[in-house]
Amino acid sequence: MDHVIEARGLAKSFTGTDAVRGVDLTVRAGEIVGFLGPNGAGKTTTLRMLTTLLRPTGGTATVAGHDLIADPAGVRRRIGYVAQGGSTNPSCTALQELVLQARLYRVPDARSRSLDLLADFDLADRAIGAMSGGQKRRLDIALGVVHRPAVVFLDEPTTGLDPQSRSALWEHIRRLRDQHGTTVFLTTHYLDEADALCDRILIIDQGRIVDEGSPDDLKARLAGDVVTTEIAGDPGRARAALADLAHVREVRVTGRTLRLTVEPGDRILIELTRALDAAGVEPLSIQHTRPTLDDVFLALTERKAAARAA
Amino acid sequence: MPRDIWLIFRHQLRLTLGGWLGLVFGVLQPVLNLVLFGPLLGTYLGHDSWQIFVPGVLIQLSLLSAGLAGFGIVFDARFGVLERLRVTPASRLALLLGRVLTNTVVLLGQAVIVIAAGVAFGFRVPVAGLLIGLALLVPLAAGLAALSYAFALTLKRQELFAPLSSTFVVPMLLLSGAMLPMSAAPGWLDAVSRATPFRYGVEALRAAFAGHYASTTLAAGLGVSAAFAVAALAVGTRTFTRQHS
């Protein structure tokens, strides 16, 4: 089975509003896919449909080899789901919750599997109410994978965690895939998280997927690299010298500072300094910045805002 | 599914017994009722008062203990526990029935304590009557717990669960004739009382404890309680299995 998730035209409308307006997506086995979008874009609704918690009002999907509409029970057996707001009872201990979960999934030897998971996720068997936010989140994920699902859905896994807990959690998520081959489908609105974790990113806005690709691909296509240079001479001459170069997309001038959007390439700085030399302009400083996914995201939403205004 | 019911039952029971302080206070209130109100009732009803009052306190216990069971699920829903369980292969009906079974077993335990306290005051009951009485509490408690869960899950503003539930429980308690027999009530009140299932429960309990095993009162009580349980479990099942939450 190559495709773990395959959705066509998946849609959900609540009375009066279309929360999700026809999502097509394909996730291959062993991928970590990020579902990125602003609040209210339809991330959680899509996730809740794919995990059988919400019945779609349109479209079809196959998840872990089972049809979402015809066989939700089959889907449930093969997936793990970690909800946004936590999933544990503070008056239970970690082991109590894990053992119950393992038994409900009919995991053989539920207790030893649960103990293994506690060790894997660096957890002690304590009252959940006394755990830190990061520990609770790791327990949520351990509960989601107790039955070794083919795919695990994580809804905003690191929201509200401190930086150390976040990077620890990322490590655990990577290990799920690297050591167990688990496919991971996660939603986030943190671009750095998508960048650090995901093989592929789907960007959703207003209930539709607006773009997709690897983090590097999206950055190269949508944002480009930025070179900032401050010059000693005439900015007009510098601009004329640089604007027509093959790899330069856009030049903006503020005082003596030029901000260039360029296509990514290792030789770009050499090309630029040579062109400035040839025009007799002396650069005082020159700085090359790689784009972040924030730039991609802003570029996408700006483009859409412009399209709406037109 | 039986195995899932058993798993949920065991888990919930362990949690309930772990919160033993709640259990102590749950049973303390009916026992205090027995201690502080029972003797007073004796001066009006004479020496039969315990035979009338102990069944009433058991119905009070059922309404308060099983009738407010939904309170627990309000928290489970808020903490995301319920949603986690709803994505497991366990049937949603099993998630409900496991909990209802826990509430029923806990109630039976509490009922035994209340009866023991009653016996200390002079209440007397034949063994067969005691067993029939406890059996009668089973459908009442199961039905009340199922209704309470359904109500808690349907309620949009869950902070209203406690006030709204007590607004239901207290009139049900008064109308059942648990505190004073409804035979003394004016006609209209008696008629309203007959429209509630707990009236029949109280009277059947009194009949069972008095050893009137072949009475129509007992038969009516068993019938009404069973019908109530079936209807309430149907409502609870519908609410629990609905996919949209």
Interface residues (C-beta under 8 A of the other chain):
Chain A: T51 T52 L53 L54 R55 A73 R76 R77 I79 Y81 A83 G85 G86 S87 T88 N89 P90 S91 C92 Q96 L100 Q101 R103 L104 Y105 R106 L143
Chain B: D4 L7 H11 R14 L15 G18 G19 F75 D76 F79 G80 V81 E83 R84 L85 R86 V87 T88 P89 A90 Q243 H244 S245
